[in-house]
């Protein structure tokens, strides 16, 4: 039986959410229609919105359903940026966006698009060796400046799991009149979120990370926050997002949002302790204490994370790396580089994330497979060769050595 330890990428649908989704597919009616069947679909949709809102400590009207976390991040960052330009047309141009290093690519690619096509100025705020934003550097970036459009940051780093000091960031930004967007996709249901008391302007979440379906997420948008929409054509949700709403997906999302979240700390700590015992050279990355309860992230010196991933996959264990392999060229994680690691060290990353289907036997299987995989990956070593299989090709060589 394959072992799945990549729940931060996506986690299996909860049975209750799947059942609700399938049942809702038989419900006929566009939620925007005024006949009885349409209004029945709308009722079910709004009940789901209430469930999602309750899980986030916000009002239902503040929940804007999107196609997922990436759209939610795009809508928040672009929408807030454009709105700040409109509101200050007669005053100073607010074109600076403050972004910590080590953000998810949904944020990185979005702000770089704004820089390229909309004249935004991106100021990258440093992070420390644990992956946490420097509050002193953020305060310096804010002090004396009135040209800042917004601050955006992860609540919990998606690679190394470090929890960010969101309340302190919001306090610094709010004092200067700057809206804050928080990407809470990795934090949702792993950390308590109370949007109403947070002072956050906009917050992004995704359903498939918590046992809901793929293809739906939400942007929580404060009542006083203003964004320019990305999608036009009906204004179904507060004139912020247009398009026929996916009631079945929203209903399943609501069920997942209302489902009790099990504590994953014991399983996560078993992974951390087991890895350090099985491979003493491994280094735990991210904050050892203040991290989300499902994340264990390591670097393994002298080998490619991609090699480890391939070898573990061959042993029936699915995990993730902190790197991307494009065109056969191994690339180090920008998160780890931002934390101060050298490129060779950063390329040895492996992320293991547990979830609601993880068992003690799954952890045992991973820990049993890890030592041999590490030894073979060490023999493969670090590769700078441009080959079709990238690091995985060297892992195959090491596996047969």
ABEGO torsion letter per residue (X at the ends): XBBBAAAAABBBBBAAAAAAAAAAAABBEBAABABAAAAAAAAAAAAAAAAAAAAAGBBAAABBBBAEAAAAAAAAAAAAAAAAAAAAAABBBBABBBBBBGBBAAAAAAAAAAAAAAGBBBBBBBBBAAGBBBAAAAAAAABGBAABABBBBBABBAAAGBBBBAAAAAAAAAAAGBBBBBBAAAABGABBBBAAAAGBABBBBBAAAAGBBBGBBBBBBBAABBBBBABBGGGABGGABBEBBBAAAAAAAAAAAABBBBBAAAAAAAAAAAAAAABAABBBBEBAABBBAABBBBBBBGBBAAAAAAAAAAAGBBBBBABBBBGGBBBBBAAAAAAGBBAAAAAABBBBBBBAABBAAAAAAAAAAAAAAAAAAAAAEBBABBBAAEAAAAAAAAAAX
